[in-house]
Amino acid sequence: MKVFSVAGYHHTGKTAVVTSLLKELGKRGYSVSSIKDIHNEEFSLEKPNSNSWQHWQASGGVVFARGKKETYQIWHQHLSLNQMLRHLQTDYVVIEGMKTAAVPHIICAENSIELDELVDETTFAISGKYANGHQKYKDLPVINAKHEIEHLADLVENKVFAVLPLADPKCCQACGMSCYQMTGAILRGEKRRSDCVLDNSSKQIVLKIDGREEKVVPFVQNLLKDAITSLVRNLKGCQHGKIEIEIQDED
């Protein structure tokens, strides 16, 4: 799955860029989905005391609300990007917002002052309002999504790569950098997507929850392996070999 973000300040044309790219990538035969990041602590599609709200109050879990034309899956919690991506299975995911996510970014801005603040190593193009009167910003292409959407989609195909593990940098910098820094290095041509150590490390520990494999950073793999093998080898009569542990978590 390839994931990128269209980020910038409010009212700089982000939504127009996202929707144009979704349509153009769809025309090219790709399956697409999107994530809209909303910076409003009061935002909710749920209404207190509605029937679906009462379902959640009673269960404390995820609620589906299905109508004749639409179905909503309501999570009463803030999900991480990784948690959201687990529920998507498309060729491309286009995020509106999430400037700090470790993915390639198209930055939308109104002027160069905003660009000076927002552009960094993860930026591969400029669009939005700034593209109405400019063609370049420093060494980055400035592309008008209304008139040059094919060009912008070409750049997406060329620059955006399979999403990195998005590991917490406090837990994994096995490649020598964070996923955010790795994103910049790949865009600059200094690294390749295949250089990610977490994706390509030998799996000493495989963790599955409800059948879905979860990524475990190398440090934690080594820690768990040492702890488990040490415990097992001290059990009387146990032989060396493959160790399998299954835990039924009822909480």
C-alpha positions in Angstrom: 0.0 0.0 0.0 1.3 3.4 -1.0 0.4 6.3 1.3 1.1 10.1 1.0 -0.3 13.2 2.5 -1.6 16.6 1.2 -0.9 18.9 4.1 -0.9 22.7 4.8 -2.8 25.4 6.5 -6.6 25.8 6.4 -8.1 27.2 3.2 -5.1 26.6 1.0 -6.7 24.1 -1.4 -5.9 20.8 0.3 -9.3 19.2 -0.3 -9.3 20.2 -3.9 -5.9 18.6 -4.5 -6.9 15.4 -2.6 -10.2 14.9 -4.5 -8.5 15.7 -7.9 -5.8 13.1 -7.2 -8.3 10.5 -6.0 -10.2 10.9 -9.3 -7.1 10.9 -11.5 -5.5 7.9 -9.7 -8.8 6.1 -10.0 -8.9 6.8 -13.8 -5.5 5.1 -14.0 -6.9 1.9 -12.6 -5.7 2.2 -9.0 -7.9 1.5 -6.1 -7.9 4.5 -3.8 -9.1 5.5 -0.3 -8.5 8.6 1.8 -8.1 9.8 5.4 -9.3 13.2 6.5 -7.5 14.4 9.6 -9.7 16.9 11.5 -8.1 19.3 14.0 -11.2 19.9 16.1 -11.4 18.5 19.6 -15.2 18.8 19.5 -15.6 16.9 16.2 -17.9 13.9 16.2 -20.3 12.3 13.8 -22.0 10.8 16.8 -24.9 12.4 18.7 -25.1 11.9 22.5 -28.1 9.8 23.5 -28.7 8.6 19.9 -29.4 4.9 19.5 -25.9 4.1 18.2 -24.5 6.2 21.1 -26.5 4.1 23.6 -25.1 0.9 21.9 -21.6 2.2 22.6 -22.4 3.1 26.1 -23.7 -0.4 26.7 -20.9 -2.3 25.0 -17.8 0.0 25.1 -16.8 -1.4 21.7 -17.0 -0.5 18.0 -20.5 0.2 16.7 -21.8 -0.2 13.1 -24.6 2.2 12.1 -26.2 1.1 8.8 -28.7 3.0 6.9 -30.3 2.5 3.4 -27.4 4.3 1.6 -24.5 4.5 4.1 -22.8 2.5 6.8 -20.6 4.0 9.5 -18.1 2.2 11.8 -17.9 4.3 14.9 -14.8 4.2 17.0 -15.0 6.2 20.2 -11.2 6.6 20.4 -8.4 8.3 18.6 -6.8 5.9 16.2 -3.1 6.1 15.1 -2.3 6.1 11.4 -1.1 2.5 11.6 -4.4 1.5 13.2 -6.4 3.1 10.4 -4.3 1.7 7.6 -4.9 -1.8 8.9 -8.6 -1.4 7.8 -7.7 -0.2 4.3 -6.7 -2.4 1.4 -6.2 -0.1 -1.6 -3.3 0.7 -3.9 -3.1 4.3 -2.7 -4.2 6.0 0.5 -4.3 9.8 0.3 -4.3 11.7 3.6 -5.5 15.2 4.0 -3.4 16.6 6.9 -1.0 14.7 9.2 2.0 16.8 8.4 4.1 14.9 11.0 3.3 11.4 9.6 6.3 9.6 8.1 5.0 9.6 4.5 5.8 11.7 1.4 4.0 15.1 1.5 2.5 17.5 -1.0 2.4 20.9 0.7 -0.4 23.4 0.0 0.2 27.0 1.0 -0.9 30.5 0.2 2.5 32.1 0.1 6.2 31.5 0.5 6.2 32.4 4.2 3.9 29.4 4.9 6.1 27.2 2.7 9.2 28.2 4.5 7.6 26.9 7.7 6.0 23.7 6.3 8.4 22.3 3.7 11.0 19.8 4.8 12.7 16.6 3.7 9.5 14.7 3.2 8.0 17.2 0.7 8.1 16.2 -2.9 5.7 18.8 -4.5 3.9 22.1 -3.8 0.3 22.7 -4.8 -2.9 24.5 -3.6 -3.3 28.3 -3.8 0.4 28.9 -4.2 0.3 27.1 -7.5 -2.1 29.7 -9.0 0.8 32.2 -9.5 4.0 30.2 -9.2 5.8 27.4 -11.0 8.6 26.6 -8.6 9.6 26.9 -5.0 13.3 26.4 -4.3 14.1 23.0 -6.0 10.5 21.6 -5.7 8.0 21.5 -8.5 4.9 23.6 -8.0 1.9 22.0 -9.7 -1.6 23.4 -10.2 -4.0 20.5 -9.4 -6.8 22.1 -11.4 -5.0 22.4 -14.7 -2.1 20.0 -14.3 -3.5 17.0 -12.4 -2.0 14.5 -14.8 1.5 16.0 -14.1 0.8 15.8 -10.3 -0.4 12.2 -10.5 2.7 11.3 -12.6 4.8 12.7 -9.8 2.8 10.7 -7.2 3.4 7.5 -9.2 7.1 8.3 -9.4 7.8 9.4 -5.9 5.4 7.6 -3.5 6.5 4.2 -2.2 5.0 1.5 -0.1 4.3 2.9 3.4 7.1 2.4 6.0 6.3 0.5 9.2 5.7 3.9 11.0 7.6 2.6 14.0 8.0 4.7 17.1 11.5 6.2 16.8 12.1 5.5 20.5 11.7 1.8 19.8 13.2 1.4 16.3 16.0 3.2 14.6 17.7 0.0 13.4 18.5 1.5 10.1 20.1 4.5 11.8 17.2 6.9 11.4 13.5 7.3 12.1 10.8 6.4 9.5 10.4 10.2 9.0 14.1 10.6 8.2 14.0 7.5 6.0 11.1 9.0 4.0 13.2 12.0 3.3 16.3 9.9 2.4 14.2 7.8 -0.1 12.8 10.9 -1.7 16.3 12.3 -2.1 17.5 9.0 -3.7 19.9 8.4 -0.8 18.1 5.3 0.4 15.7 2.7 -1.1 12.5 1.4 0.3 14.1 -2.0 0.7 16.7 -0.5 3.1 14.1 -0.6 5.9 15.6 -3.0 8.5 12.3 -3.7 10.3 10.7 -4.9 7.1 13.7 -7.0 6.0 15.1 -8.3 9.3 14.9 -12.0 10.0 11.8 -12.6 12.1 13.0 -14.3 15.3 9.6 -13.5 16.9 6.3 -13.6 15.0 3.5 -11.9 16.9 -0.1 -12.4 15.7 -3.2 -11.0 17.3 -6.5 -12.6 16.0 -4.5 -14.0 13.1 -3.1 -10.6 12.0 0.7 -10.3 12.2 2.0 -7.3 14.1 5.4 -5.8 13.4 7.9 -6.1 16.2 11.0 -3.9 16.2 14.3 -5.8 16.2 15.2 -4.6 19.8 11.9 -6.0 21.2 12.3 -9.2 19.1 15.7 -9.8 20.7 14.4 -9.0 24.1 11.4 -11.4 23.8 13.5 -14.1 22.3 16.1 -14.0 25.0 13.5 -14.0 27.8 11.4 -16.8 26.3 14.2 -19.1 25.3 15.9 -18.6 28.7 12.6 -19.5 30.5 11.9 -22.6 28.3 15.5 -24.0 28.5 15.1 -24.0 32.3 12.0 -26.1 32.2 12.7 -29.7 33.0 12.5 -32.0 30.0 12.1 -29.4 27.3 13.9 -29.9 24.1 15.5 -27.3 21.8 13.4 -26.3 18.8 10.6 -24.0 17.6 8.7 -22.4 20.4 5.0 -21.5 20.1 3.1 -19.6 22.7 -0.6 -18.8 22.5 -2.3 -16.4 24.9 -6.0 -16.0 25.1 -6.6 -12.3 26.2 -10.2 -12.0 27.3 -9.9 -8.3 28.3 
